[in-house]
Amino acid sequence: QVQLVESGGGLVQAGGSLRLSCAASGRIVGIRSMGWYRQAPGSQRELVADTTRGGGTNYADSVKGRFTISRDYDKNTVSLQMDSLKPEDTAVYYCNTNVLNSAWKIQNYWGQGTQVTVSS
């Protein structure tokens, strides 16, 4: 099966920075995309940023210009550099990957989530 291991997250003051990282491992034929989602208390889970195998990226409007997503194709990792953090960014952040697995099925996998808290 496919596993995602996340690192990063924590408590930071407004205006500060954090860097989230996620590594995918397991019986993977090919990674089609990797990205980050977040869910604030009482809110729906939303896309923060993702990237495809061809290098295309998507960002939520609320984070454009502040967050940067990057992939390391050799290590099967994805990172999210978060700058100029705001209290509104407070949420649980989830790593996501869409892969073709060894059973030749296209499936989504999720990390366990990591808390990001931005204080005023």
N, C-alpha and C positions, 0 to 999 in steps of 0.2 A: 504494500500500500504506500501511499504518498504521505509524507509528514512535513509539516512546516514548523520551524523553530524560530521564534521571534526574540529580539533583544531591543533594548531601549525602553523609552517611556519613563515616566516619573513626574515629579513636581518641578515646575519652573515658573518664574515670575513673568508677567506680561512683558513682551519685548524680547524675551530670551529665545533660545534655540534648543532643539532636541533633534536627534537623529535616530530613526527607527530602522532596523534591519531584519530581514527574514530570509531564511535559507530553506530551500526545498530539497528533499531527498526521497529516495525510494525507487520503485519500479516505474520510471518515467521514460517514455519513448521520446516525447518532445513537449516542451513548455510553450503553450500558445500565448499566454499572458501572465503577468504578475502585477499585483497592485495592492492598494490599501483602501480599506473602508473604515468608517467610524460610526459610532452610535452614542449619542448624547442621552442623558436621562430623559425619559419620556418622549424620545424622538425615534424616527425611523432610521434604520441603518442606511448610510449614503456612501456613494463613491467619493473618495478623496482624490486619488490619482491611480492610474494604471498605465502599463506599457505593454505593447505587443512584440512578437518576435521580430517584426520588421522595423521596430524602433519607434513606432507611433506612440504618442502619449495622449492622455486625457486628464484634465484637471477640473475639479469643481470650481465654479466661479469664485467661491468664497476664499479659495486658497491660491489662486493664480497670482504669480509674482512673489509669493512668500514661501511656497513649498516646491521642492524639486524631487522628482522621482528618477531613479537610475537603476540599471540592471548590470550585473556582472554575469555574462553568459557562461564563462568558464566555471564559475562557482555556483551557478543556479541561485543567485541571491538577488534581492531587490531591497533598495534602501529609500527612505523618505527623509530628506533634509527639511526640517521645519524651522523657518526663521520668522522673526517678528510675530511671535505667538501672541494670541489674544485669548481672553477668558472664554470666548465663544468656541475656541478650539478644544475645550475640555470635553473629553469623550473616551470611550474605549475604542482603541484602534485595532483593526483586524487585518492580518495579512491574508491575501487570497491569491490562488493560482488556478488557472485553467489549463489542464494538461491532457495530452494523449497518453494514457497509461499503458502498462504492459498487457492488459487485457484488450487493448485496442478500442478503448472507450474514452470519449471526451468527457471529463468530469471536473467539477470545481472542488477545491479543498480549501479549508479555512484554518488559520491559526487559532490559538486559544484566546487571543485578545490581550492587549496591554493597555494599562490606564495611563492617559496623559491628562494632567491637571495643570491648568494655567491660572495662577493667582493674580489678583490686582495689587 
